[in-house]
Amino acid sequence: MDIWDGLYGPVEVRRMQPYETVKDYVCPGCNRDIPAGTGNTVTIPRDAPDLRRHWHHVCWQRRGR
Ligand SMILES: [Zn+2]
């Protein structure tokens, strides 16, 4: 089990719209940038909200495969 599969409790998953994304992020799935203004998936472990991360939609769907 890893952090995204419940190690820190249920993970809240939200889809950020392009207009909501005002900074650049690095996707933990592929280690590439998610430029500001790009829609992404944000994941927030309930018990460790500081570990929230932004992913490309496809990277989140494909994680762990
Ligand atoms: Zn990615």
N, CA, C, O and the ligand as a Tripos MOL2 file, in Angstrom:
@<TRIPOS>MOLECULE
protein
  261   259    66     0     0
PROTEIN
NO_CHARGES

@<TRIPOS>ATOM
      1 N           0.8560   -1.1960    0.0000 N.3       1 MET1
      2 CA          0.0000    0.0000    0.0000 C.3       1 MET1
      3 C           0.8870    1.2400    0.0000 C.2       1 MET1
      4 O           1.8360    1.3230    0.7800 O.2       1 MET1
      5 N           0.5950    2.1750   -0.8450 N.am      2 ASP2
      6 CA          1.3540    3.4190   -0.8080 C.3       2 ASP2
      7 C           0.4350    4.5780   -0.4490 C.2       2 ASP2
      8 O          -0.7630    4.4180   -0.2150 O.2       2 ASP2
      9 N           1.0500    5.7410   -0.4180 N.am      3 ILE3
     10 CA          0.3290    6.9200    0.0500 C.3       3 ILE3
     11 C          -0.9670    7.1480   -0.7230 C.2       3 ILE3
     12 O          -1.9580    7.6010   -0.1500 O.2       3 ILE3
     13 N          -0.9670    6.8420   -2.0010 N.am      4 TRP4
     14 CA         -2.1480    7.1220   -2.8140 C.3       4 TRP4
     15 C          -3.1600    5.9920   -2.7540 C.2       4 TRP4
     16 O          -4.2260    6.0870   -3.3610 O.2       4 TRP4
     17 N          -2.8510    4.9400   -2.0440 N.am      5 ASP5
     18 CA         -3.7930    3.8320   -1.9000 C.3       5 ASP5
     19 C          -4.2600    3.6680   -0.4630 C.2       5 ASP5
     20 O          -4.6710    2.5800   -0.0600 O.2       5 ASP5
     21 N          -4.1990    4.7420    0.3060 N.am      6 GLY6
     22 CA         -4.8190    4.7060    1.6160 C.3       6 GLY6
     23 C          -3.8780    4.6580    2.7950 C.2       6 GLY6
     24 O          -4.3340    4.4940    3.9260 O.2       6 GLY6
     25 N          -2.5700    4.7950    2.5780 N.am      7 LEU7
     26 CA         -1.6410    4.7740    3.7050 C.3       7 LEU7
     27 C          -1.9720    5.8870    4.7030 C.2       7 LEU7
     28 O          -1.8640    5.6940    5.9140 O.2       7 LEU7
     29 N          -2.3710    7.0420    4.1910 N.am      8 TYR8
     30 CA         -2.7440    8.1710    5.0570 C.3       8 TYR8
     31 C          -4.2390    8.4320    4.9860 C.2       8 TYR8
     32 O          -4.6830    9.5810    4.9660 O.2       8 TYR8
     33 N          -5.0020    7.3610    4.9500 N.am      9 GLY9
     34 CA         -6.4510    7.5240    4.9150 C.3       9 GLY9
     35 C          -6.9530    7.6760    3.4930 C.2       9 GLY9
     36 O          -6.1760    7.6760    2.5390 O.2       9 GLY9
     37 N          -8.2600    7.8060    3.3670 N.am     10 PRO10
     38 CA         -8.8380    7.9550    2.0300 C.3      10 PRO10
     39 C          -8.2720    9.1770    1.3220 C.2      10 PRO10
     40 O          -7.9930   10.2000    1.9480 O.2      10 PRO10
     41 N          -8.1090    9.0600    0.0340 N.am     11 VAL11
     42 CA         -7.5610   10.1470   -0.7610 C.3      11 VAL11
     43 C          -8.6990   10.8570   -1.4790 C.2      11 VAL11
     44 O          -9.4590   10.2550   -2.2370 O.2      11 VAL11
     45 N          -8.7910   12.1410   -1.2180 N.am     12 GLU12
     46 CA         -9.7700   12.9440   -1.9470 C.3      12 GLU12
     47 C          -9.1970   13.2880   -3.3130 C.2      12 GLU12
     48 O          -8.0600   13.7480   -3.4150 O.2      12 GLU12
     49 N          -9.9650   13.0700   -4.3380 N.am     13 VAL13
     50 CA         -9.5130   13.3280   -5.7040 C.3      13 VAL13
     51 C         -10.4180   14.3870   -6.3120 C.2      13 VAL13
     52 O         -11.6390   14.2330   -6.3550 O.2      13 VAL13
     53 N          -9.8090   15.4490   -6.7730 N.am     14 ARG14
     54 CA        -10.5870   16.5300   -7.3930 C.3      14 ARG14
     55 C          -9.9820   16.8660   -8.7450 C.2      14 ARG14
     56 O          -8.7760   16.7480   -8.9570 O.2      14 ARG14
     57 N         -10.8430   17.2840   -9.6440 N.am     15 ARG15
     58 CA        -10.3760   17.7430  -10.9420 C.3      15 ARG15
     59 C         -10.2970   19.2540  -10.9220 C.2      15 ARG15
     60 O         -11.2890   19.9420  -10.6790 O.2      15 ARG15
     61 N          -9.0970   19.7630  -11.1830 N.am     16 MET16
     62 CA         -8.9150   21.2020  -11.2610 C.3      16 MET16
     63 C          -9.1460   21.6370  -12.7070 C.2      16 MET16
     64 O          -8.6300   21.0370  -13.6500 O.2      16 MET16
     65 N          -9.9280   22.6870  -12.8460 N.am     17 GLN17
     66 CA        -10.1460   23.2440  -14.1820 C.3      17 GLN17
     67 C          -8.9580   24.1420  -14.5460 C.2      17 GLN17
     68 O          -8.2510   24.6400  -13.6690 O.2      17 GLN17
     69 N          -8.7520   24.3380  -15.8400 N.am     18 PRO18
     70 CA         -7.6030   25.1680  -16.2430 C.3      18 PRO18
     71 C          -7.5810   26.5350  -15.5710 C.2      18 PRO18
     72 O          -6.5100   27.0170  -15.2000 O.2      18 PRO18
     73 N          -8.7390   27.1680  -15.4060 N.am     19 TYR19
     74 CA         -8.7390   28.5130  -14.8100 C.3      19 TYR19
     75 C          -8.4080   28.4780  -13.3170 C.2      19 TYR19
     76 O          -8.0740   29.5110  -12.7350 O.2      19 TYR19
     77 N          -8.4980   27.3020  -12.6940 N.am     20 GLU20
     78 CA         -8.1810   27.1940  -11.2640 C.3      20 GLU20
     79 C          -6.6960   27.0070  -10.9990 C.2      20 GLU20
     80 O          -6.2400   27.1720   -9.8680 O.2      20 GLU20
     81 N          -5.9520   26.6700  -12.0220 N.am     21 THR21
     82 CA         -4.5430   26.3100  -11.8530 C.3      21 THR21
     83 C          -3.6930   27.5330  -12.1510 C.2      21 THR21
     84 O          -3.5450   27.9340  -13.3050 O.2      21 THR21
     85 N          -3.1340   28.1230  -11.0960 N.am     22 VAL22
     86 CA         -2.4300   29.3970  -11.2480 C.3      22 VAL22
     87 C          -0.9290   29.2620  -10.9990 C.2      22 VAL22
     88 O          -0.2070   30.2560  -11.0720 O.2      22 VAL22
     89 N          -0.4480   28.0610  -10.7100 N.am     23 LYS23
     90 CA          0.9820   27.8440  -10.5650 C.3      23 LYS23
     91 C           1.3790   26.6340  -11.3890 C.2      23 LYS23
     92 O           0.5450   25.8470  -11.8360 O.2      23 LYS23
     93 N           2.7010   26.5160  -11.5720 N.am     24 ASP24
     94 CA          3.2090   25.3010  -12.1910 C.3      24 ASP24
     95 C           3.3350   24.2100  -11.1240 C.2      24 ASP24
     96 O           3.6620   24.4860   -9.9690 O.2      24 ASP24
     97 N           3.0740   22.9880  -11.5270 N.am     25 TYR25
     98 CA          3.2570   21.8520  -10.6300 C.3      25 TYR25
     99 C           4.1100   20.8140  -11.3370 C.2      25 TYR25
    100 O           4.2750   20.8530  -12.5570 O.2      25 TYR25
    101 N           4.6530   19.8800  -10.5530 N.am     26 VAL26
    102 CA          5.3570   18.7410  -11.1370 C.3      26 VAL26
    103 C           4.5280   17.5030  -10.8420 C.2      26 VAL26
    104 O           4.1960   17.2170   -9.6920 O.2      26 VAL26
    105 N           4.2070   16.7870  -11.8840 N.am     27 CYS27
    106 CA          3.3880   15.5830  -11.7530 C.3      27 CYS27
    107 C           4.2370   14.4480  -11.1800 C.2      27 CYS27
    108 O           5.2930   14.1410  -11.7350 O.2      27 CYS27
    109 N           3.8060   13.8160  -10.0860 N.am     28 PRO28
    110 CA          4.6000   12.7170   -9.5070 C.3      28 PRO28
    111 C           4.5350   11.4390  -10.3300 C.2      28 PRO28
    112 O           5.3030   10.5060  -10.0940 O.2      28 PRO28
    113 N           3.6300   11.3930  -11.2870 N.am     29 GLY29
    114 CA          3.5350   10.1880  -12.1090 C.3      29 GLY29
    115 C           4.6280   10.1300  -13.1640 C.2      29 GLY29
    116 O           5.1680    9.0610  -13.4500 O.2      29 GLY29
    117 N           4.9540   11.2810  -13.7410 N.am     30 CYS30
    118 CA          5.9170   11.2930  -14.8410 C.3      30 CYS30
    119 C           7.0540   12.2860  -14.6050 C.2      30 CYS30
    120 O           7.9650   12.3870  -15.4260 O.2      30 CYS30
    121 N           7.0090   13.0290  -13.4780 N.am     31 ASN31
    122 CA          8.0400   14.0160  -13.1460 C.3      31 ASN31
    123 C           8.1810   15.1060  -14.1950 C.2      31 ASN31
    124 O           9.2570   15.6830  -14.3530 O.2      31 ASN31
    125 N           7.1120   15.3880  -14.9070 N.am     32 ARG32
    126 CA          7.1270   16.4900  -15.8660 C.3      32 ARG32
    127 C           6.2140   17.5980  -15.3630 C.2      32 ARG32
    128 O           5.3600   17.3900  -14.5010 O.2      32 ARG32
    129 N           6.4220   18.7810  -15.9270 N.am     33 ASP33
    130 CA          5.6630   19.9370  -15.4680 C.3      33 ASP33
    131 C           4.1930   19.8580  -15.8660 C.2      33 ASP33
    132 O           3.8270   19.2800  -16.8900 O.2      33 ASP33
    133 N           3.3760   20.4550  -15.0220 N.am     34 ILE34
    134 CA          2.0020   20.7800  -15.3700 C.3      34 ILE34
    135 C           1.9480   22.3070  -15.3630 C.2      34 ILE34
    136 O           1.8590   22.9100  -14.2930 O.2      34 ILE34
    137 N           1.9970   22.9290  -16.5090 N.am     35 PRO35
    138 CA          2.0550   24.3990  -16.5260 C.3      35 PRO35
    139 C           0.7740   25.0250  -15.9790 C.2      35 PRO35
    140 O          -0.3080   24.4440  -16.0760 O.2      35 PRO35
    141 N           0.9130   26.2010  -15.4130 N.am     36 ALA36
    142 CA         -0.2600   26.9480  -14.9790 C.3      36 ALA36
    143 C          -1.2410   27.0620  -16.1350 C.2      36 ALA36
    144 O          -0.8490   27.2420  -17.2880 O.2      36 ALA36
    145 N          -2.5170   26.9550  -15.8090 N.am     37 GLY37
    146 CA         -3.5350   27.0600  -16.8370 C.3      37 GLY37
    147 C          -3.8790   25.7340  -17.4870 C.2      37 GLY37
    148 O          -4.6050   25.6930  -18.4810 O.2      37 GLY37
    149 N          -3.3560   24.6400  -16.9240 N.am     38 THR38
    150 CA         -3.6400   23.3120  -17.4530 C.3      38 THR38
    151 C          -4.4910   22.5460  -16.4450 C.2      38 THR38
    152 O          -4.1530   22.5000  -15.2630 O.2      38 THR38
    153 N          -5.5590   21.9630  -16.8840 N.am     39 GLY39
    154 CA         -6.3760   21.1490  -15.9950 C.3      39 GLY39
    155 C          -5.5720   19.9810  -15.4540 C.2      39 GLY39
    156 O          -4.7170   19.4420  -16.1570 O.2      39 GLY39
    157 N          -5.8320   19.5810  -14.2170 N.am     40 ASN40
    158 CA         -5.0890   18.4740  -13.6170 C.3      40 ASN40
    159 C          -5.9450   17.8240  -12.5480 C.2      40 ASN40
    160 O          -7.0290   18.3010  -12.2110 O.2      40 ASN40
    161 N          -5.4270   16.7200  -12.0230 N.am     41 THR41
    162 CA         -6.0940   16.0020  -10.9470 C.3      41 THR41
    163 C          -5.3300   16.2700   -9.6670 C.2      41 THR41
    164 O          -4.1210   16.0450   -9.6120 O.2      41 THR41
    165 N          -6.0070   16.7450   -8.6400 N.am     42 VAL42
    166 CA         -5.3410   16.9880   -7.3590 C.3      42 VAL42
    167 C          -5.7910   15.9060   -6.3860 C.2      42 VAL42
    168 O          -6.9750   15.5800   -6.2970 O.2      42 VAL42
    169 N          -4.8210   15.3560   -5.6590 N.am     43 THR43
    170 CA         -5.0900   14.2670   -4.7290 C.3      43 THR43
    171 C          -4.6570   14.7040   -3.3380 C.2      43 THR43
    172 O          -3.5470   15.2030   -3.1500 O.2      43 THR43
    173 N          -5.5410   14.5140   -2.3680 N.am     44 ILE44
    174 CA         -5.2980   15.0020   -1.0080 C.3      44 ILE44
    175 C          -5.5620   13.8660   -0.0140 C.2      44 ILE44
    176 O          -6.7170   13.5310    0.2440 O.2      44 ILE44
    177 N          -4.4990   13.2710    0.5460 N.am     45 PRO45
    178 CA         -4.7220   12.2560    1.5920 C.3      45 PRO45
    179 C          -5.3800   12.8950    2.8070 C.2      45 PRO45
    180 O          -4.9270   13.9350    3.2850 O.2      45 PRO45
    181 N          -6.4200   12.2930    3.2950 N.am     46 ARG46
    182 CA         -7.1750   12.9050    4.3870 C.3      46 ARG46
    183 C          -6.3030   13.1680    5.6080 C.2      46 ARG46
    184 O          -6.4320   14.2170    6.2400 O.2      46 ARG46
    185 N          -5.4210   12.2400    5.9500 N.am     47 ASP47
    186 CA         -4.6260   12.3640    7.1680 C.3      47 ASP47
    187 C          -3.2930   13.0560    6.9520 C.2      47 ASP47
    188 O          -2.5280   13.2390    7.8990 O.2      47 ASP47
    189 N          -3.0070   13.4430    5.7120 N.am     48 ALA48
    190 CA         -1.7380   14.1250    5.4170 C.3      48 ALA48
    191 C          -1.9640   15.1260    4.2940 C.2      48 ALA48
    192 O          -1.4000   14.9840    3.2100 O.2      48 ALA48
    193 N          -2.7970   16.1490    4.5520 N.am     49 PRO49
    194 CA         -3.1400   17.0860    3.4720 C.3      49 PRO49
    195 C          -1.9370   17.8600    2.9370 C.2      49 PRO49
    196 O          -1.9820   18.3850    1.8240 O.2      49 PRO49
    197 N          -0.8550   17.9330    3.7300 N.am     50 ASP50
    198 CA          0.3440   18.6000    3.2100 C.3      50 ASP50
    199 C           0.9440   17.8560    2.0320 C.2      50 ASP50
    200 O           1.7380   18.4170    1.2770 O.2      50 ASP50
    201 N           0.5710   16.6060    1.8730 N.am     51 LEU51
    202 CA          1.1390   15.7900    0.7900 C.3      51 LEU51
    203 C           0.2720   15.8190   -0.4660 C.2      51 LEU51
    204 O           0.4020   14.9590   -1.3370 O.2      51 LEU51
    205 N          -0.5840   16.7810   -0.5500 N.am     52 ARG52
    206 CA         -1.3940   16.8960   -1.7680 C.3      52 ARG52
    207 C          -0.4860   17.0520   -2.9760 C.2      52 ARG52
    208 O           0.5690   17.6820   -2.9010 O.2      52 ARG52
    209 N          -0.9030   16.4780   -4.0730 N.am     53 ARG53
    210 CA         -0.1150   16.5370   -5.2920 C.3      53 ARG53
    211 C          -1.0410   16.7700   -6.4710 C.2      53 ARG53
    212 O          -2.2250   16.4360   -6.4430 O.2      53 ARG53
    213 N          -0.4600   17.3530   -7.5040 N.am     54 HIS54
    214 CA         -1.1850   17.5730   -8.7520 C.3      54 HIS54
    215 C          -0.6260   16.6300   -9.8090 C.2      54 HIS54
    216 O           0.5880   16.5040   -9.9710 O.2      54 HIS54
    217 N          -1.5140   15.9850  -10.5080 N.am     55 TRP55
    218 CA         -1.1490   14.9850  -11.5140 C.3      55 TRP55
    219 C          -1.7970   15.3600  -12.8450 C.2      55 TRP55
    220 O          -2.8330   16.0230  -12.8830 O.2      55 TRP55
    221 N          -1.1670   14.9230  -13.9340 N.am     56 HIS56
    222 CA         -1.8980   14.8890  -15.1960 C.3      56 HIS56
    223 C          -3.0600   13.8960  -15.0320 C.2      56 HIS56
    224 O          -2.9290   12.9060  -14.3120 O.2      56 HIS56
    225 N          -4.1620   14.1520  -15.6780 N.am     57 HIS57
    226 CA         -5.2990   13.2270  -15.5350 C.3      57 HIS57
    227 C          -4.8830   11.7920  -15.8740 C.2      57 HIS57
    228 O          -5.2090   10.8540  -15.1470 O.2      57 HIS57
    229 N          -4.1690   11.6370  -16.9700 N.am     58 VAL58
    230 CA         -3.8300   10.2800  -17.4100 C.3      58 VAL58
    231 C          -2.8310    9.6160  -16.4740 C.2      58 VAL58
    232 O          -2.8790    8.4020  -16.2760 O.2      58 VAL58
    233 N          -1.9190   10.4080  -15.8900 N.am     59 CYS59
    234 CA         -0.9360    9.8220  -14.9800 C.3      59 CYS59
    235 C          -1.6150    9.2980  -13.7200 C.2      59 CYS59
    236 O          -1.2380    8.2470  -13.2030 O.2      59 CYS59
    237 N          -2.5960   10.0120  -13.2340 N.am     60 TRP60
    238 CA         -3.3230    9.5260  -12.0660 C.3      60 TRP60
    239 C          -4.0620    8.2300  -12.4050 C.2      60 TRP60
    240 O          -4.0600    7.2850  -11.6160 O.2      60 TRP60
    241 N          -4.6800    8.1890  -13.5550 N.am     61 GLN61
    242 CA         -5.4300    6.9950  -13.9210 C.3      61 GLN61
    243 C          -4.5120    5.7930  -14.1290 C.2      61 GLN61
    244 O          -4.9110    4.6500  -13.9090 O.2      61 GLN61
    245 N          -3.2800    6.0630  -14.5550 N.am     62 ARG62
    246 CA         -2.3640    4.9730  -14.8940 C.3      62 ARG62
    247 C          -1.4070    4.6370  -13.7770 C.2      62 ARG62
    248 O          -0.5760    3.7450  -13.9510 O.2      62 ARG62
    249 N          -1.4770    5.3000  -12.6400 N.am     63 ARG63
    250 CA         -0.4840    5.0890  -11.5890 C.3      63 ARG63
    251 C          -0.4470    3.6250  -11.1700 C.2      63 ARG63
    252 O          -1.4670    2.9370  -11.1480 O.2      63 ARG63
    253 N           0.7360    3.1790  -10.8450 N.am     64 GLY64
    254 CA          0.8880    1.8370  -10.3130 C.3      64 GLY64
    255 C           0.7830    0.7170  -11.3140 C.2      64 GLY64
    256 O           0.8020   -0.4530  -10.9330 O.2      64 GLY64
    257 N           0.6690    1.0520  -12.6220 N.am     65 ARG65
    258 CA          0.5980   -0.0230  -13.5930 C.3      65 ARG65
    259 C           1.9470   -0.2660  -14.2190 C.2      65 ARG65
    260 O           2.0830   -1.1450  -15.0710 O.2      65 ARG65
    261 ZN          2.2040   13.2500  -15.5190 Zn       66 ZN66
@<TRIPOS>BOND
     1     1     2 1
     2     2     3 1
     3     3     4 2
     4     3     5 am
     5     5     6 1
     6     6     7 1
     7     7     8 2
     8     7     9 am
     9     9    10 1
    10    10    11 1
    11    11    12 2
    12    11    13 am
    13    13    14 1
    14    14    15 1
    15    15    16 2
    16    15    17 am
    17    17    18 1
    18    18    19 1
    19    19    20 2
    20    19    21 am
    21    21    22 1
    22    22    23 1
    23    23    24 2
    24    23    25 am
    25    25    26 1
    26    26    27 1
    27    27    28 2
    28    27    29 am
    29    29    30 1
    30    30    31 1
    31    31    32 2
    32    31    33 am
    33    33    34 1
    34    34    35 1
    35    35    36 2
    36    35    37 am
    37    37    38 1
    38    38    39 1
    39    39    40 2
    40    39    41 am
    41    41    42 1
    42    42    43 1
    43    43    44 2
    44    43    45 am
    45    45    46 1
    46    46    47 1
    47    47    48 2
    48    47    49 am
    49    49    50 1
    50    50    51 1
    51    51    52 2
    52    51    53 am
    53    53    54 1
    54    54    55 1
    55    55    56 2
    56    55    57 am
    57    57    58 1
    58    58    59 1
    59    59    60 2
    60    59    61 am
    61    61    62 1
    62    62    63 1
    63    63    64 2
    64    63    65 am
    65    65    66 1
    66    66    67 1
    67    67    68 2
    68    67    69 am
    69    69    70 1
    70    70    71 1
    71    71    72 2
    72    71    73 am
    73    73    74 1
    74    74    75 1
    75    75    76 2
    76    75    77 am
    77    77    78 1
    78    78    79 1
    79    79    80 2
    80    79    81 am
    81    81    82 1
    82    82    83 1
    83    83    84 2
    84    83    85 am
    85    85    86 1
    86    86    87 1
    87    87    88 2
    88    87    89 am
    89    89    90 1
    90    90    91 1
    91    91    92 2
    92    91    93 am
    93    93    94 1
    94    94    95 1
    95    95    96 2
    96    95    97 am
    97    97    98 1
    98    98    99 1
    99    99   100 2
   100    99   101 am
   101   101   102 1
   102   102   103 1
   103   103   104 2
   104   103   105 am
   105   105   106 1
   106   106   107 1
   107   107   108 2
   108   107   109 am
   109   109   110 1
   110   110   111 1
   111   111   112 2
   112   111   113 am
   113   113   114 1
   114   114   115 1
   115   115   116 2
   116   115   117 am
   117   117   118 1
   118   118   119 1
   119   119   120 2
   120   119   121 am
   121   121   122 1
   122   122   123 1
   123   123   124 2
   124   123   125 am
   125   125   126 1
   126   126   127 1
   127   127   128 2
   128   127   129 am
   129   129   130 1
   130   130   131 1
   131   131   132 2
   132   131   133 am
   133   133   134 1
   134   134   135 1
   135   135   136 2
   136   135   137 am
   137   137   138 1
   138   138   139 1
   139   139   140 2
   140   139   141 am
   141   141   142 1
   142   142   143 1
   143   143   144 2
   144   143   145 am
   145   145   146 1
   146   146   147 1
   147   147   148 2
   148   147   149 am
   149   149   150 1
   150   150   151 1
   151   151   152 2
   152   151   153 am
   153   153   154 1
   154   154   155 1
   155   155   156 2
   156   155   157 am
   157   157   158 1
   158   158   159 1
   159   159   160 2
   160   159   161 am
   161   161   162 1
   162   162   163 1
   163   163   164 2
   164   163   165 am
   165   165   166 1
   166   166   167 1
   167   167   168 2
   168   167   169 am
   169   169   170 1
   170   170   171 1
   171   171   172 2
   172   171   173 am
   173   173   174 1
   174   174   175 1
   175   175   176 2
   176   175   177 am
   177   177   178 1
   178   178   179 1
   179   179   180 2
   180   179   181 am
   181   181   182 1
   182   182   183 1
   183   183   184 2
   184   183   185 am
   185   185   186 1
   186   186   187 1
   187   187   188 2
   188   187   189 am
   189   189   190 1
   190   190   191 1
   191   191   192 2
   192   191   193 am
   193   193   194 1
   194   194   195 1
   195   195   196 2
   196   195   197 am
   197   197   198 1
   198   198   199 1
   199   199   200 2
   200   199   201 am
   201   201   202 1
   202   202   203 1
   203   203   204 2
   204   203   205 am
   205   205   206 1
   206   206   207 1
   207   207   208 2
   208   207   209 am
   209   209   210 1
   210   210   211 1
   211   211   212 2
   212   211   213 am
   213   213   214 1
   214   214   215 1
   215   215   216 2
   216   215   217 am
   217   217   218 1
   218   218   219 1
   219   219   220 2
   220   219   221 am
   221   221   222 1
   222   222   223 1
   223   223   224 2
   224   223   225 am
   225   225   226 1
   226   226   227 1
   227   227   228 2
   228   227   229 am
   229   229   230 1
   230   230   231 1
   231   231   232 2
   232   231   233 am
   233   233   234 1
   234   234   235 1
   235   235   236 2
   236   235   237 am
   237   237   238 1
   238   238   239 1
   239   239   240 2
   240   239   241 am
   241   241   242 1
   242   242   243 1
   243   243   244 2
   244   243   245 am
   245   245   246 1
   246   246   247 1
   247   247   248 2
   248   247   249 am
   249   249   250 1
   250   250   251 1
   251   251   252 2
   252   251   253 am
   253   253   254 1
   254   254   255 1
   255   255   256 2
   256   255   257 am
   257   257   258 1
   258   258   259 1
   259   259   260 2
@<TRIPOS>SUBSTRUCTURE
     1 MET1         2 RESIDUE 1 A MET
     2 ASP2         6 RESIDUE 1 A ASP
     3 ILE3        10 RESIDUE 1 A ILE
     4 TRP4        14 RESIDUE 1 A TRP
     5 ASP5        18 RESIDUE 1 A ASP
     6 GLY6        22 RESIDUE 1 A GLY
     7 LEU7        26 RESIDUE 1 A LEU
     8 TYR8        30 RESIDUE 1 A TYR
     9 GLY9        34 RESIDUE 1 A GLY
    10 PRO10       38 RESIDUE 1 A PRO
    11 VAL11       42 RESIDUE 1 A VAL
    12 GLU12       46 RESIDUE 1 A GLU
    13 VAL13       50 RESIDUE 1 A VAL
    14 ARG14       54 RESIDUE 1 A ARG
    15 ARG15       58 RESIDUE 1 A ARG
    16 MET16       62 RESIDUE 1 A MET
    17 GLN17       66 RESIDUE 1 A GLN
    18 PRO18       70 RESIDUE 1 A PRO
    19 TYR19       74 RESIDUE 1 A TYR
    20 GLU20       78 RESIDUE 1 A GLU
    21 THR21       82 RESIDUE 1 A THR
    22 VAL22       86 RESIDUE 1 A VAL
    23 LYS23       90 RESIDUE 1 A LYS
    24 ASP24       94 RESIDUE 1 A ASP
    25 TYR25       98 RESIDUE 1 A TYR
    26 VAL26      102 RESIDUE 1 A VAL
    27 CYS27      106 RESIDUE 1 A CYS
    28 PRO28      110 RESIDUE 1 A PRO
    29 GLY29      114 RESIDUE 1 A GLY
    30 CYS30      118 RESIDUE 1 A CYS
    31 ASN31      122 RESIDUE 1 A ASN
    32 ARG32      126 RESIDUE 1 A ARG
    33 ASP33      130 RESIDUE 1 A ASP
    34 ILE34      134 RESIDUE 1 A ILE
    35 PRO35      138 RESIDUE 1 A PRO
    36 ALA36      142 RESIDUE 1 A ALA
    37 GLY37      146 RESIDUE 1 A GLY
    38 THR38      150 RESIDUE 1 A THR
    39 GLY39      154 RESIDUE 1 A GLY
    40 ASN40      158 RESIDUE 1 A ASN
    41 THR41      162 RESIDUE 1 A THR
    42 VAL42      166 RESIDUE 1 A VAL
    43 THR43      170 RESIDUE 1 A THR
    44 ILE44      174 RESIDUE 1 A ILE
    45 PRO45      178 RESIDUE 1 A PRO
    46 ARG46      182 RESIDUE 1 A ARG
    47 ASP47      186 RESIDUE 1 A ASP
    48 ALA48      190 RESIDUE 1 A ALA
    49 PRO49      194 RESIDUE 1 A PRO
    50 ASP50      198 RESIDUE 1 A ASP
    51 LEU51      202 RESIDUE 1 A LEU
    52 ARG52      206 RESIDUE 1 A ARG
    53 ARG53      210 RESIDUE 1 A ARG
    54 HIS54      214 RESIDUE 1 A HIS
    55 TRP55      218 RESIDUE 1 A TRP
    56 HIS56      222 RESIDUE 1 A HIS
    57 HIS57      226 RESIDUE 1 A HIS
    58 VAL58      230 RESIDUE 1 A VAL
    59 CYS59      234 RESIDUE 1 A CYS
    60 TRP60      238 RESIDUE 1 A TRP
    61 GLN61      242 RESIDUE 1 A GLN
    62 ARG62      246 RESIDUE 1 A ARG
    63 ARG63      250 RESIDUE 1 A ARG
    64 GLY64      254 RESIDUE 1 A GLY
    65 ARG65      258 RESIDUE 1 A ARG
    66 ZN66       261 GROUP 0 **** ****
